Amino acid sequence: MKRRRPFRLTALAVLPLVLTGCGVLGGGDDDPSAGDGSTSSAPATAAAPPPGTDGGGTDDDTDGTDDDDEGASPQATGEATGPVEVTIAASGDVLAHSWVNTSARMYAGHPERDLYPVDGASYDYTPMFADIADLVSGADLGICHMETPLSPDNTGLSVPDTLSFNTPREMADALAGAGYDGCDFASNHTMDRGIQGVADTEQVLRDAGMGYAGPTAQEDRAGVAEVYDVATSTGSVQVAHLAYTYTYPNAGGPTLDVPGEAPWLVEASWPNLGSEGILGHAEQAKQDGADFVVVSMHWGNEYQSQPTDQQRQIAADLLASDAVDLILGTHVHVIQPCERINGKHVIYGLGNSLSNQSPMTASSLVPATQEGMVAVLTLTRDEDGSVSTAMRYQPTRVEIPPERAPGHIIRLVSPTTYPETWERTVSTVDSLGGCGAEPIDPDQAG
């Protein structure tokens, strides 16, 4: 499995800047009935634990090296100074509805098909990611979007017919096993289990050896990028990851509300920060040594395949700057198009990577809710310091059998295996005039 060595960037205090004169985002919360069906590259180094912890399960090294130098400065890792290139695999929402958890429990050997949590049960999400594992692990860096909190002890788990989620810790193990190096946790479900849930989610991901970006329970890390030290043939390349949500209370559109017990969460709220605030964080990351900055945005109108004017304006603002090199969009549960601005890509919506959403589980849902992609982006910094990106993408589809469990396997889509999904995905990705992105046909691979 790939290994990563991060270093911490210093936080930058940013005064809130409220966006005005823009369209409203959102469009509705995740429908509980829709969710539950009821009413080789050089490795990157491993993410360091948050201050004040011992890293938990991050000590299970498999590469024979020790981690005594995990806090080394970027200069100590042989950072690249000339032209550099890195590949990033990114995917959309990991949304563990109750039926998804039921499938995972059955894969772990428990026969119960009950949607409710079973005391003492274990969970295995590994089969769900098996088909995309080679694609994700083949990139220099794999980034996922964690939509829901993670429970370190598998207590207080999600129950059907609610919009407040909590996912078994085994989800993080499956993501790491599939080759993901880190996730962001900036979503409208960030506060489903309060600030303790934010802390728990970060710890579970770090215990699995993964990085974490987005809202944090640690005030001194607010607005601080997660940085991955990625080994390449030209030296060590630092990739910084920032992530922002449109709301903390689970609302249909952007809110300015910030939890009173954690006012520093304003630093991960894009309606409060605006483009200027996000750029402040990104500029700080570049100043502190990052070669590339990736920004994840939880935004848009749910179930709408086209971005809002507000999404496009923020993307234009961010990519016009040398501080931001790639934007990854989540939240709307369907694929949205991409654009190339100033030589760099924004994917407005990566769709659902894993969920129980489908017209089969709720008649109100569109077929695109069952679909997503693994985007493989190549970021290149030329000798003169300018950055450009290239994009390929693998359409995916969550296989949900009529009985719903066990299932929830993320399948690779080709023109022959799922022709409707292939055509819908390709046409949507290109619907703003195209961004030079090439679809990957797994039937033609190898």
N, C-alpha and C positions, 0 to 999 in steps of 0.2 A: 504494500500500500504506500501511496505517496506520503512523504514527510515534509513538514513545513517549519521554518523557523521565523516567527514574526518578531518585530520590535515595536514598541509602543511609541506613537506620536504624541506630542504634548497637546493638550486641549486648547482650543481657541474660544474665548468668550465672544459671542455674537449677539448683538442687540436684535430683538425680534423685529422683523419687517413684515407687515401684513400685506398680502397680495390684494390689490383692488382692481376693479374694472375687468375681472375675468369671469368666465363661465363657472357654474357650480359643478363639482364632480360628485361622484357617488352613484346613487340610483337604487339603493336597497341593500339590506343585509343579506347574509347567506341564509337561504330558506331552510329551516330545519327539516321540513319534509323532503326537500330536494336532497339534503345531505344524507339522511338516515333511511329514506324510503319508508318511513312510518309517519300517521298524523302527522513506443514508448519514450515518453518524454522524460527529461531529467526531473527528479522529484523536487517538490517544494518542501520547505521545512515546517515543523509542527507548531500549531498555535500555542502560545504561552498561556498559562492559567491566569485568571484575574488576580490582582494584588490581594494578598492575605489568604491565598489558598495554596494547597500543595499540588494542584493539578489533577488529583484523583487518578482516573484511569488513563491519563496521558503517558504513564510510565511503561506501557506495554509495547516497547520498541520492538520492531521486527527487523530493523536494518543493522543491528549490531553496534550501533553508535550510542554514546551517552549524550545527555542533554545538558551537560554542565555549561555549555556555551550558548544556551538558548537566549540569554539576554544580551548577546553580543551586539555591538553597534553595526549599522549597515556597512560602514567602511571595513569592518573586520571580516565581512563575508565575501569580499572580492566583487563589489558592485560594478556593474557595467557602466562605462562612460561613453562608448561610441554607439553605433547603431545596434538596437536591440529589438527582439521580437518575442512575444509570449502568446500562447493560445489559452483561451478561457472557454470552458464549457459551462453554460448557464441554462437553467430551466425554471419553470413557473411554480405555481402554488402547490405546496405539500399540505393538503387539507385532510386530516384524518377524521372523517365522519365515522359514526358508530359502526356502520357496516364494514368500513375499511379495517377498523380495529378487530371486528369479529373475524374477518378473514385472517388477520395476522395471528389471532389466538388459535385459529384452526390449523394454520401452517405450523404453529409451535406444538401441535399434538393434542390440543384440547378440542373435543368433539362438539362442545356446546355452540349452538347457533344463536344463542340469546344475544340481543343487541346490548344488554346491560353488562357492565364490567363484572368479571368473575374474580372473587377474592383469591389471591395466590396464583393466578394464571400468569403465564409468560406469553410473550408475543414475538412473532418472527415476520418482519416486513421484507426480509431479504428477497423472497421470490418476486415481489412486486417490482423491484429495480433491476432484476437480473438481465433483462434484455438490453437495457441502456448502459450497463456497467462498463463495457469496453469503450463505448463512445466517451463517457464522462472521464474515466480514468486515463484515457489516451491523451487528454489535454494536459497542459502544464498546471492548470488550476481549475478546479471544479467548484461552482457556486450554486447554491440552492436557496429557495425562499421558504422559510418555515412559517406557516400561517398561524399555527396554534402553539400554545404553551406546551412544554414538556415536563413530565413529572419525574423527579429523581427516584421516588419510591413507589410509583404506580398506584398512588392513592388519589382520591378526588378526581377520577377520570371522567371523561365526557359521558353523558347519558343522552339518550334520544330526545328529540323534540325540544332541544334548547340551543341557543346560539352562544353558549359559553363553553369553550372547549378546554380539554386537557388530555394530552396524548402520552401513552406509555413511553418510557425512556428508550425502549428497544428501537424506536424509530431512528434515533441518532446513530445507533450502531449500524443499521441497514444503510443509511445514507453514507456513512464513512466507508462501509464495505463496498459500496458502489463506486467509490472514487471521488466523492465530494470532499473538498478540503474545508469548506465552511458554509454557513448559511447566514442570511439576514433574518431578523425577527421584527420587522417593522410592518405592522398590520393593524387592522381594526380589531384584532383579537389579542393584541399585545397585553392588554390589561385584564383579560378574562379571569386570571387568578391573582390580580393585584400585583403590587411591586415585588412580592415574594415570588410570584410566578415568573416574573421577568428574570429575577436572580436565578431561579431554578432552571429555567430554559437555557440560560447562558452556561451554567455549570454542567448540565447534561451534555450539551454540545462539546464543551471543552473536555469533559471526561471521556468523550468518544474520540478525542484527538483532533477536533475540528475548531475552526475559527468562528467568530461571532461578530456581526455588525448590526447596528441599530440601537434602539432604546436600551439603556443599561441601568441596573439598580445602583451602580456606583457613580456617585456624583462627580468624582474627579475624572471620570472617563467620558463624561457627556461631550458629544461633538468630536470625539477622537476616533480616527479611522482604525479599522482592523487592517494590519499590514502583513502581507504574505511575502516571504523571501523565496523567490522562485529561481532555482538553478537553471541556467541556460548555457549554451556553448560560448556565449560572450561574457559570462560572468553572472553574478547574482542580480536578479531584477526584482525590485520591490513593487508590489501591486497593492495599492490601498483600496479598501472597500468601505463605503459609506452607505447608510440606508435611512429612509425617511417614510413616515406614515402620514396619511391624511387626517387621522383622528385617533383619539384614545378612547373616549366613550364610543361604543359600537354604533356609529351613526351612518346614515345613507350618504352623507356628503361631508366635505371638509369642515372641521371644527377648530376653534382656537382654544378649546378647553384642554388644560394640562392638569394631571392629577395633583391635588394639593399636597399629598405626602411625598411627591417627587417632582418638585418644580423644574429640576434640571432636564426633565424629559422634553422640555421645549426645544432642546437642541436636536431632537429627531423628529420634529413636527414641521413639515414643509409649509403648511398654511401660515405658521407663525414666522418661520425664517424667510420664506420667499426665495427667489433665485439668488439674491445677494447673500443671504445667510449660508446657503448651501455652498456657494462659491467660496465663501470665507473658509469653511472647513476644508474644501478641496485644495485651495491655495496653501493652507497651512500644511496639508499632507505633502504637497509638492516641495514646499520649502524645507520640510524635514527629511527629504530624501526619496520620496516615492517617485518611481519612474512613470507609473501609470495610476490613474484614479478612476475607479468604477463606482457609479452611483446607482443604487437600487431605489426605485420610486414606487410606493404603493398608492395608486391613483386611478382615475378614470371612472366611467359609468359602468356599473356591473352589467354583464351580459351584452354589452354593445361592442361590436367589432371595430368601430372607428374611434380614434382618440378625440377628446374634446379640444376646442381651441386653446383651453388653458394648458393641457398637456403639451401641445405643440409649441406654445409660447415658452413654457419653462424649458423644454428640450432645446429650443433655439438659443435661449439665454445661456444655458449651461455649456452647450457644445461650441458656442462662439468663443468661449474662453479656452486658453491653453491648460486650465486647471482640471478640466473634466474630459475624459477620453472615451467613456462608454456609459450609456444609460440602459438599465434593465428594468422594465416595467412589469408590475404584478397587480393583482386584485380583481380584475374584471371577470375572471373565470372563463374567458374565451381568448383566442388569439387576436391580437391587433397588429397592424402593419408596422413596418420599420421605415426609417428614413436615414439618409446619410447627410449630415450637416457638418460643414467645415472638415470634410474628409473622415468623419467619425460617426458611429452608428448609435441610434436609439431604437430599441425594440419596445414599442408602447405597451404590448401585452404578450407575455410568454405563454398564456393559457394555463390550464390546470395540468400540473405534472401528475399528481395523484389525488383523487377524490372519489366520491360516490355520486357525483352529479352526472345526470344523463336524462334524456327524455323517458327512458325506461324506469327511472326511479322517481321522477316527478314530471307529470305531463306538461307543466308550465315551462320546463327548461328546453333550451335549444340544443340541437345535436353538438354544437361546438363546445359545450361545457365538458364533453368527454375527451377533449383534445388539447394537446399542448405541443411543445417542441423542446428539443435540446439544441440550443444555438451554440455553434462553435465559432468563436471570434478570434481572429489573429490581430493583435495590436502591435504595430511597428513604430519605433521611434527612429527617424532618419538621423544621418550624421549631423544635420543642422538643428536637430532637436525637435522637429515637427513630428506629430503623431498622426497616423492614419490607421484605419481598421478595415478588415475584410470579414465577410460573414458567410458561413454555410449553416444549414440547419436541418435537423432530422425531425420531421413530423412524428408525433406520437399519439397514442390513443389508449385510454384506460379500458381494459377488457373487464366488463361487468357481466357475469353470467346472469341468466334470468332469476336464479335463486340467490344471487348477490354474494354468496360466500360459500367456500373460499373463492377468491378471484382477485380483482383489482390489480391485475398485472399491467404494467406499462408496456405496450407493444410498439415496436417499430413499424411505421407506416410506409408503404410503398404504393406506386400506382396500381399494382395488381392485388395486394392484400386488402387494402381499404381505399378503394378508388375515390369514394365520396369525401373521405377525410383528407386525402392527398390533394384533391382539387380545391376543396374549401380552404385548406391551409395555405397552399401556394397562392391562390388568388387573393386571399386576405393580406398576406405578407406584402404582396406587390401592389396593393390597392391605392397607395398614395403615389404611384408612379415608379415604384421599385427603388431598392437601395443597393442593387448589385449583389444581393444575397442569392446563393445557389442552394436549392434543396438537395438533400442527400437521399439517394435511392438505395436502400440496403440490398435490394435485389441485384444491383450492379456492383456492389462492393466486393473487393478481392478478386 
